[in-house]
Amino acid sequence: MPETKPVLVVGAGPVGMVAAAALIRQGLAVTVLESGPTISEEMRASTFHAPTLDMLDDLGAAQEMIHQGLKGPILQYRRRDQSVIAQFDFGILADVTRHPFRLQCEQFKLTRILYALLKDKPGFSIRFNARVAGCTDHGDGVEAILEDGERIAGSYLIGADGARSAVRKAADIAFDGFTWPERFLVLSTEFDFASIIPGLADVSYYADPEEWFFLLRVPGVWRAMFPVAAEVSDEEVMTDAFSRARFARVVEGHGDYPVKHRTLYRVHQRVAATFHKGRLLLAGDAAHINNPLGGMGLNGGVHDAVNLVDKLAGVIRGELDEAELDHYDRQRRGVTVEHVQRQTITNKQNLEAKTPEDQKAFQARLAEAASEPAKAHSYLLGVSMINSLRRAAEIA
Ligand SMILES: Cc1cc2nc3c(=O)[nH]c(=O)nc-3n(C[C@H](O)[C@H](O)[C@H](O)COP(=O)(O)OP(=O)(O)OC[C@H]3O[C@@H](n4cnc5c(N)ncnc54)[C@H](O)[C@@H]3O)c2cc1C
């Protein structure tokens, strides 16, 4: 018998909304349950990689994202004295993607765009102020249990409810890993760094043994990210003096930049023990979290959602065996551990390398990667997560 109940998606963040859009595209009914009063307005992520844009294009969202975002064709690595270690042009990936660039666009724009695309579609429904407190797998269907005790029935349930996932906890799935001692401070300013740093690319990582940072342009503002030592109090971080001191490190002698937003994040590396338990499935931050160096968390979450829905749709239509959901776990959990966790940890360790030898070795690897088009192509396949998708496709 084909399933008649909707798939339940918990969380209207970017990953939940991508899962919903992919389900609707497959002709399946979906109910999204979101604890907030409206669609997620988080600024956090702003980097969208090429294959993610290809996927969003298939869902009808990429063109509007590009319209509201900023194309970053160049990736730069610099030293604190502003000398360029290496520079890469994503245009070289035109043979493997329809979107050979990095798109800089805040994540709330994606959730809004998807919501606008979905809200009047037959089969789509969303409930706001619907915090899921638990869920039950009955074997032939699922139930989400809201805070007030209301039960909502579905065929399968996708937990896309972020790092503190209630679904993951209800399914009793471990979330092992570690938390970095330092926190990451994101400061936004309308000051145009490109006006004082010659040749500055829209995405520039600064390697420095004392304090790494990066600069990244989104429409209207530059975002800068700095590590903050564990012993510095939150109160101190939130002062103007603290921001001024961080910004003063970007360009010697230029100290004052108006701060538009400042947010301090605790950063973790954790992966759920499984992404699949019976009819309960995990995707996005509910399944894995990592540091933001390389912009891989949300992108990986979108890759989860697309992979999962491809399989789940076949299972629901009776064309694929339920074992395909284990395949989802093997593929996506596999590359989360092998690629995303490993790469983001390496990215951080490279930028912060403490000894001159380690900094030199990192800089030499970058220079080598940038030295010939074939090497740059190979390097960017990793950076833009195309390699992780190719690897996932190989996992049986
Ligand atoms: C500073 C920073 C920068 C980053 N930059 C990037 C980047 O450039 N590129 C990148 O790929 N990633 C980046 N990330 C990671 C990215 O922000 C996350 O991976 C992404 O938000 C995950 O999306 P999600 O939909 O899985 O979860 P979330 O965005 O956390 O959304 C979860 C949703 O579920 C809802 N919810 C939570 N609990 C419940 C419940 N019990 N019931 C119902 N609803 C619930 C929430 O309200 C929310 O709407 C960054 C992270 C940080 C901290």
The ligand as a Tripos MOL2 file, in Angstrom:
@<TRIPOS>MOLECULE
LIG
   53    58     1     0     0
SMALL
NO_CHARGES

@<TRIPOS>ATOM
      1 C1         29.4480   31.5000   12.5400 C.3       1 LIG1
      2 C2         28.9680   30.3900   11.6610 C.ar      1 LIG1
      3 C3         29.1390   30.4830   10.3090 C.ar      1 LIG1
      4 C4         28.7300   29.4550    9.4820 C.ar      1 LIG1
      5 N1         28.9540   29.5660    8.1470 N.ar      1 LIG1
      6 C5         28.6390   28.5460    7.3520 C.ar      1 LIG1
      7 C6         28.8570   28.6490    5.9450 C.ar      1 LIG1
      8 O1         29.3150   29.6740    5.4420 O.2       1 LIG1
      9 N2         28.5160   27.5820    5.1540 N.ar      1 LIG1
     10 C7         27.9870   26.4360    5.7040 C.ar      1 LIG1
     11 O2         27.7490   25.4850    4.9400 O.2       1 LIG1
     12 N3         27.7040   26.3370    7.0140 N.ar      1 LIG1
     13 C8         28.0170   27.3490    7.8460 C.ar      1 LIG1
     14 N4         27.7070   27.2850    9.1700 N.ar      1 LIG1
     15 C9         26.8920   26.1660    9.6830 C.3       1 LIG1
     16 C10        25.4010   26.4280    9.4010 C.3       1 LIG1
     17 O3         24.9830   27.6310    9.9830 O.3       1 LIG1
     18 C11        24.5560   25.2570    9.9090 C.3       1 LIG1
     19 O4         25.1490   24.0720    9.4440 O.3       1 LIG1
     20 C12        23.1030   25.3540    9.4150 C.3       1 LIG1
     21 O5         22.4030   26.3940   10.0350 O.3       1 LIG1
     22 C13        22.3720   24.0380    9.6700 C.3       1 LIG1
     23 O6         21.0560   24.1280    9.1970 O.3       1 LIG1
     24 P1         19.9140   23.2060    9.8050 P.3       1 LIG1
     25 O7         18.6940   23.5120    9.0190 O.co2     1 LIG1
     26 O8         20.4060   21.8090    9.8900 O.co2     1 LIG1
     27 O9         19.7690   23.6720   11.3290 O.3       1 LIG1
     28 P2         19.3300   25.0880   11.9230 P.3       1 LIG1
     29 O10        19.7550   26.1890   11.0280 O.co2     1 LIG1
     30 O11        19.7880   25.0960   13.3220 O.co2     1 LIG1
     31 O12        17.7390   25.0480   11.8780 O.3       1 LIG1
     32 C14        17.0010   24.2330   12.7640 C.3       1 LIG1
     33 C15        15.5470   24.6750   12.7830 C.3       1 LIG1
     34 O13        14.8210   23.8030   13.6250 O.3       1 LIG1
     35 C16        14.0300   24.5440   14.5270 C.3       1 LIG1
     36 N5         13.8850   23.7250   15.7380 N.ar      1 LIG1
     37 C17        14.8210   23.4670   16.6800 C.ar      1 LIG1
     38 N6         14.3410   22.6330   17.6210 N.ar      1 LIG1
     39 C18        13.0690   22.3570   17.2590 C.ar      1 LIG1
     40 C19        12.0610   21.5450   17.8340 C.ar      1 LIG1
     41 N7         12.2610   20.8560   18.9680 N.pl3     1 LIG1
     42 N8         10.8520   21.4710   17.2050 N.ar      1 LIG1
     43 C20        10.6370   22.1650   16.0570 C.ar      1 LIG1
     44 N9         11.5650   22.9450   15.4760 N.ar      1 LIG1
     45 C21        12.7740   23.0390   16.0600 C.ar      1 LIG1
     46 C22        14.8020   25.8420   14.7460 C.3       1 LIG1
     47 O14        13.9530   26.8910   15.1890 O.3       1 LIG1
     48 C23        15.3550   26.0930   13.3470 C.3       1 LIG1
     49 O15        14.4490   26.8030   12.5320 O.3       1 LIG1
     50 C24        28.1130   28.3150   10.0350 C.ar      1 LIG1
     51 C25        27.9060   28.2230   11.4160 C.ar      1 LIG1
     52 C26        28.3380   29.2520   12.2220 C.ar      1 LIG1
     53 C27        28.1270   29.1380   13.6890 C.3       1 LIG1
@<TRIPOS>BOND
     1     1     2 1
     2     2     3 ar
     3     2    52 ar
     4     3     4 ar
     5     4     5 ar
     6     4    50 ar
     7     5     6 ar
     8     6     7 ar
     9     6    13 1
    10     7     8 2
    11     7     9 ar
    12     9    10 ar
    13    10    11 2
    14    10    12 ar
    15    12    13 ar
    16    13    14 ar
    17    14    15 1
    18    14    50 ar
    19    15    16 1
    20    16    17 1
    21    16    18 1
    22    18    19 1
    23    18    20 1
    24    20    21 1
    25    20    22 1
    26    22    23 1
    27    23    24 1
    28    24    25 2
    29    24    26 1
    30    24    27 1
    31    27    28 1
    32    28    29 2
    33    28    30 1
    34    28    31 1
    35    31    32 1
    36    32    33 1
    37    33    34 1
    38    33    48 1
    39    34    35 1
    40    35    36 1
    41    35    46 1
    42    36    37 ar
    43    36    45 ar
    44    37    38 ar
    45    38    39 ar
    46    39    40 ar
    47    39    45 ar
    48    40    41 1
    49    40    42 ar
    50    42    43 ar
    51    43    44 ar
    52    44    45 ar
    53    46    47 1
    54    46    48 1
    55    48    49 1
    56    50    51 ar
    57    51    52 ar
    58    52    53 1
@<TRIPOS>SUBSTRUCTURE
     1 LIG1         1 GROUP 0 **** ****
